[in-house]
Each structure stands twice: as C-alpha cells, then as structure tokens.
Amino acid sequence: MGEHRKNSDMNMDEPPPFPPRFRGSRVSAPRRNQVCDEPPPLAPGLTRELPKQILIAKDGKQKGPFSEDQVRSMLMGGFLAPGDLCWHDGLPAWLPVSQILGSVAVPPTIPPSLPARSRPRTASVQYAGFWIRVGAYFIDTVVMIIPICLFGCLYRAATPASTRLEHSAVDLVENLYTSIIWWIYCAVLESSVWQGTIGKKVLGLKVTDLDGQRISFGRATGRYFSLILSALPLCIGFMMVGWTQRKQGLHDMIAGTFVARQQ
C-alpha cells in the first residue's frame, strides 16, 4: 500500500532511458521512486510551487523529483549546470536544464577582470643589480654635493661656535638637516612619476612596489629610513641585493619594493 501511495502521489509517466553518455556499468537504470539527496532550500523570492515534477540526471544518477522552483534554486546556487539533463512528464527525451527552464540568472563562471593594480605583470621584469645601483647612488651624491655644501656653509656662518661642545652641537644639527634633505630628495622623486632619483633616472632604473606600480610618498619614506637597518650590520642589508631573487636589499624587503630597469 505504501508503494501504491507513492506512485499515486507522483503521477508521472515512466521517464525515457538515459542518453548514451550516461549509460555504463556505474549508472543504474532510472527508477521512478529513487531516493534522492535532500534538495537545497529555495532561493529568495522563489516561493511559487508549480505542479511540474522534474527528474535530474546528475553525476550519472537520477535524482528527484523536484519542483521547477527547486531546480531553479539549484541552478542559481551552482548545484546544477545549464547543460545538466532533466526530464518531466510530456518530454520525449532528456533535455538540458536550460532548454526546459528558459532564461535563468546563472552565476557567471568567468571571473571578472582584475583591478588595474592587481593585474599580473605580463612583461618580464629586469631587476637592477648591485653595481648599477651603486652607480646610481654615486650620481645622486654628485648631484647633492652642491646643495648640501651650500647649506652647511650658510648654517655654520649663521651659528658660530667657539667651544668643543658647541662644535659638536653644530655638527649634530648639520647632520640632521643633511639627512632631512636626503629624505626629501629620495622620497619625493621615488614617489613621483620618475619613480626614482636623478641617479636612477640617468641609468634607467625605477622603484616600484611588488606589483610593479608607483609607490606612495609614505612608502618611499619608510624605504629611506630602512636604509639605516641595511647599513647597521656591516652593510649586509645593501649586499643582499647581490644574491636575493628580486635583487632586493633589506630596506626593499621592509618597504615591499624593488628596483627594476625601465622597459
């Protein structure tokens, strides 16, 4: 009697056999009252129950029956693909879900394009080695000699010192102002459209972040003051440029930057 009640509730014709691509030793013949997995809940807004009962051919097995709203929910949730086969009363054969349900909002399978700053670099990057960066620093030193010497002369003329303690204080303040000048010079130019100091520009080098993009003034500032850490342990942080994969010094690793040749 229980079997008779199930058959009367379904009130479905016998479905046609699976298409040839679903036949095989692992695929059982379609059964009208096959036990299926618990269907997922309906998608928001799909509350209308339709009388049509649909069988699904998924992973070589017959599942169902499901209502049309449930099939739409499974399709929108990614449990079904538009090409999966299904059948209901009145169909002569198993057909793709997309043909039976018509146009359904299916989640896209192709990811959207990445933002400009996250796109991988397609062109090969030529990292700047140790000696060419030494050459860029030498050029920067020559460029900065005149303004630094001019500032030192003007400062010492404005603050005469007579005792050793006063000379030490003048030297300390002069060194501090010299560091500030170098900081502004490096941070402003490396964060500008040049992406590097004059020395780097002359030798065709630029400072970028790990994505190959222009760095900000804040990151350029952090990179400059990280030079102190590169210089402390016998300048090992600078020599790391010679053997690291991206030719990065310790200050580059701290700031998340590297120096590359301009394409």
Phi, psi and omega in degrees: 000322178297321178293322179295323180293321179296318181294323180289327179291321182287313177054047182243149173288163177291124181291154177291164179294160178300151172300164183303327184287350177256357181276152178159180184291335183270352184255123178276155178296150182295134179241142185292321185250034181295138178285130183240169178293159179292122182292151179290161179293161180294148175291155179304134178093346180261087183244353184281123178269123180255149182289341184294128179252126189243133173263144183243136172258102185230126179057037178076012181231151176271130180230148179128191009276156177235156174283166180296323179295322179294321178295319177298320179296317179295324179292316180290331180274357178090002178286338178234151173256153180301336181271356177295144184274149176212169182206148171213173182305133177100347179271139179282341183203171176288133182233157176299150181300323183296329180285329182279318184271346183078210182283122179231141179289098181261136179302137182295141178268343179264121181294150177293162180294147181289152173300161186301322183282346182255359181288135179293150180283124180273326179281145179291141182260130176259108182281143181279130181279188187291310190287325178292330176287327173297319177297321178295320179294323178297318178297317178298322179296318179296319180295322186273353182300313185296307181294326180289317178295321178296318178295319181297319179294315179295321181292317181291329177290329180277340181231077179293146180232140182246329182257167179296322179295320179292323177296321179295319179295319178296317179298319181296314180293323179296317178296322178297314179294325177297318178296321179295319179298315179296320179299312180297318180300310183288313186293319182292314184288322181289336177264001180273185178294340176291326183060034178175165178286178180299318178300316178293322179296319181296321182268006176075038179246159176210152178258128180227168172278185184291345176265005180080016183258164178295138182270161179274170178295322179297317179291322176297324177295315177298322178295321181295311182287344173287345175301332179298318179291326178292331183272338188296304184277071178058034179060025179295327179300328175284321182290343178298341177301331185285339184230355178282159187298316181260019181056044182261135168277175180300321179293327176294317180295321180294319183274350183071046182226170167208164180252125183235160174281139179289136183285000000 
